[in-house]
């Protein structure tokens, strides 16, 4: 059973990396792999401190968008990252920033789901 789960995990990681290549989006997975959601799943943006979100929700990964605007939570961005969030099993996305993010041409987002 563990071998099947490990193979499934490698397939999911490979698919995420392949999907992210060339799109200006990179994906870093965190924790145990989750069951992917349908590719058209819905999720919400949460305007909350990522550290607080990490306490209340299970971290699934971080999505970084090249050429993105830090803090962006618009409809265009939602469509751009939807497939990646759904493949991770994400329910919520938290914009991440630091004191230098206003100078950056990348935007990062923490993907989380409710703790089970």
N, C-alpha and C positions, 0 to 999 in steps of 0.2 A: 504494500500500500504506500509506504514512504517513497519507494522508487517511482511509482506512478505520479505521485504528487510532485516529486522533484522534476520529473520530465515535463509535467504540465507547467510548472513554474518556469522552466527554461524556455518553453515555447512561448509563454506569455511575455517574458522579458524580451525575447528575440523579436516578437511581433511589435512590442512597444518601441524598441530601438529602431526597427525598420521603419515604422510609421513616423517616427520623429526625424529620421534622416532627411536632410534637404528641405525641411519645412520651416526652419528657424525656431524649432521647438525642441528642447531637450527634456528628458524625463529621468528622474532619479527615484527609484522605489525605496520605500522604508518598511521595515517590519515584515510580517508574514503576508504572503500573497493572498488576495481576496478574490472572491468569485466576481468575474467581470459582469457588468450590467449591460443591457442592450445598447448598441452604438448610438441610439438617439435618446438615451436616458436624460433625465432632467436633474439639475443640481442648482444650488443657490450659492451666491457669493455672501460671505460673512465679513462684515467690517468689524473685526475684533483682533486684538493682539494675538499673533501666532502662538506665543507661549501659553496664553490662556486657552486658546483653542486646543493646544496639545494636551492640556490637562483634562479637558472635557470630552475630547473626541480621540479616536484612534487615527494616528498618522499613517497615511498610505504612500505618500510621495511628494515630490516637489516638481512642478512644471516651470521651466524657464523659457520665456518667449523673447527671442532676439528681435530687436527693433520695437519692442513693446514699451508702453508707457507705464512706469511704476504706479501701482494703485488703480490701474484701469479695471473696470468691472462692467464694461459695455457689452452690448449684444454681439458685436463683431468678435470680440475676444471670446465670448462664451462659445460661439460656433467654432472658433479656431481651436479651442482646447477640449471641446466636448468629447471627442473620440478617446482622447488620452484619459480624461477623468473617468469616463464610463469603463474603459478597460481596467482601470485600477479598482473599480467598485466604489468610486467616490460619491458622496452625497452633498458635500459642501467644499467650497474653495475659499481660502483665506489669502488675500493679497499680503505679500511680505515686502518689507522695505527696511532700509537703514538710513542713517544720517546722510549718506552719499547717493541715495537712490535717485534724487532729482537730477543728478548729473549723468545717470546711466541710460544706455539705450537697450537695456534688458529689463524685464519684469519677471519676478518669481512669485509663485503661488503654491501654498501648502494645500494638499488635497487630503481631506479627512472624511471619516464616517463615524456614525454613532458607535460607542463602545458596546460590545455584545455581552 
